[in-house]
Amino acid sequence: MAGVDLLNVAISGLQGSQSGLDTTANNISNVNTEGYSRQRVEFTPLGAVPFGNNFFGAGVDVQSVTRIIDQIATLELRTSQSDFEQLSAFAGLATRLDEVLGDENLGLSSALQGFFDAIHGVASDPSSLAQREVMFHQIQAVSQRFNNLYANLQQMAESTNQQIASVVAKINTLGQNIAALNEDIIAAKGQAQGAPNDLLDRRDNLIRELSGLVKVFTVEQDDGAVNVFIGNGQGLVVGVNSTTLATTTSGERPGHLDIVLQNGSTQIDITANIEGGKLGGLRTFRDDMLEPAINRIGKVALALADQINRQHRLGIDLNGQLGGDVFTDINATSAQQARVAQSPSNTGTLDVQLRIDDTNLLTDDNYRLSFDGVNFQLTNDRTGSVVSTFPPPGATPATISVPSEGFSIVINGGTANAGDRFFIQPTRLGALQLATALTTPEQIAAANPIRFTARGTNSGSGALVSVDVTDTTTAAFSTPGTLSPPLEIQFTSVTAYNVVDPTGPTVLGSGVFTPGQENNVLAGAGLSLGYEIVMKGAPAAGDVFDVTFNSGGVGDNRNAEKLAALQTSKVMEQGSADFQQSYLQLVSRVGAQTQESLINRDAAQSLVRAAESRRQQASGVNLDEEAANLIRFQQAYQASAQVISVARNIFQTLIDSV
């Protein structure tokens, strides 16, 4: 009886040592396997056998083969991996954007400088056709530069959308694989054969790979399955089932891909909740960096076209015609229509457009217009703040001014139903739509349409300061090539004058003149004709000044100088920046964000390495340790074999004695 017990003890020792050797060998074999967790045999003594007044050990039992894993280190690694991949994706795209905006051949700085240099050239020699040719070419060049820059950024947006779709497809594949592993793990555990360590490693590796694509949260079930959640708690994997993500073209935001969670026939938009991983980096770059950049460039284009056009209309060209638009009208019907997109779920027929009123007040933001059945509500899409609330107009067409934002909502007709929504992009297409309106260099309006002449018989010191034209749509400019009517400014004394229409003659108004300071002569006589005469000095009684149309003024550069002065005029960002400064603000902001993202990416990479090191310390295979275990189990195996030999000898002695 005692010999049989000794043999069983020895056999259990052999089996235990063999298990230890097998596990150690497996560890050594997988020393270079990525994501492999070191395994360890857990031994427990078999129940003791009573004999006489004592209990004698019955050997050893292999209780389990467990993975050595630090859950905290694993969680840290997933989190740091997710953060690093987000920052890495963002930094890579931000660097590309920074390079495009700062490139001399792609950005706007050199094009704007060349454009205004050409205007200065015309201002210095307005009669030169060569200078006008240069300016005409630069008008086309700056328009093309805006168009090309928009195309580059739009291509970047489309590429980002394609990457988002690719990442979403990969997330779906990983989710399905994790769900399949959950099923295998549940089945393996149900067979009461211990933990399926290799399956657990494979699942952890997939979850880590998934965390590199999107931020994940995991919850382990009692049956061994792991539930995986993304976004704002949306379940990607629940037990043995995986949910499908999809990308869909936004009906409200043209060219924008939304990320949705498929729940049967229902789609849940989770775009705004996506964080972490490559997908989070792509979404953040597109929504928070690229889109505002496109809007800012569009805003510069709108401001440039609007300000140049306004000033150009106040001059006359080489043919003696009033200046037209240099660039296409920013409020052309097609441009106003393109700024508003209606939701595909709208049930009403409301026709909405957007008119730009003041480019100085425009922001880089987009807006949402919604109707609750009672009122319209205009909301800033970036901040979520309500900009304006107004009831439906009584009659259409109607214009609802939003002065704080620099635009008006134009409702042409139709009706809105409760729940109808519209997405408004005031500036996004500005750079795309910028185009040259002039057709010949002779159409450049460099001259002022008003000629002011002092008669040779004048004896006083009255002199012209400036002729400021503000509106060429008044009756004064209704007849081409003529001032209607021409004027005579007749001084009856040093301090008094009449403004006379010589065709009558008719006194149109009288005013008081203050010698020694600048006087607005027409406004002082109560006249508003679309232009103003500013004089100074001390005219004498009887002095007369003639105001006529500037026929043949090919050498006049007064309007060209005003066009050139727009280069440094603070006509953007609420009067704080000129065109180039507004663009350079964008370049500086993108550069700062890019540099910050690169620094953060490098820091996050260090955290990944630290987390990986902690995981390796806990779960990685140490060859020195495994070599020691190999010797230890080998010696234990040999010792157990020796016990068997002893047991056999004892048994043989017993047989011989009998």
Secondary structure, DSSP 8 states (H G I E B T S, - for coil): -HHHHHHHHHHHHHHHHHHHHHHHHHHHHTTT-TT---EEEEEEE---EEETTEEE---EEEEEEEE---HHHHHHHHHHHHHHHHHHHHHHHHHHHHHHHH-TTTSSHHHHHHHHHHHHHHHH-TT-HHHHHHHHHHHHHHHHHHHHHHHHHHHHHHHHHHHHHHHHHHHHHHHHHHHHHHHHHHHHHHTTS---HHHHHHHHHHHHHHHTTS-EEEEE-TTS-EEEEETTTEEEEETTEE-EEEEEE-SSSTT-EEEEEEETTEEEE-GGG--SHHHHHHHHHIIIIIHHHHHHHHHHHHHHHHHHHHHHTTSB-TTS-B---SB--TT-HHHHHHTEEE-TT--S--EEEEEE--GGG--S--EEEEE-SS-EEEEETTT--EEEEE---SSSSEEEEETTTTEEEEEEE----TT-EEEE-SSTTHHHH--B---SGGG---B-SEEEEE-TT--S--EEEEEEE--TTSGGGSSTTS-SS-EEEEESSSSEEEEEETTTTEEEEEEE--TTS-EEHHHHTT--SSEEEEEES---TT-EEEEEE-TT-TT--HHHHHHHHGGG---BTTTTB-HHHHHHHHHHHHHHHHHHHHHHHHHHHHHHHHHHHHHHHHHS--HHHHHHHHHHHHHHHHHHHHHHHHHHHHHHHHHHH-
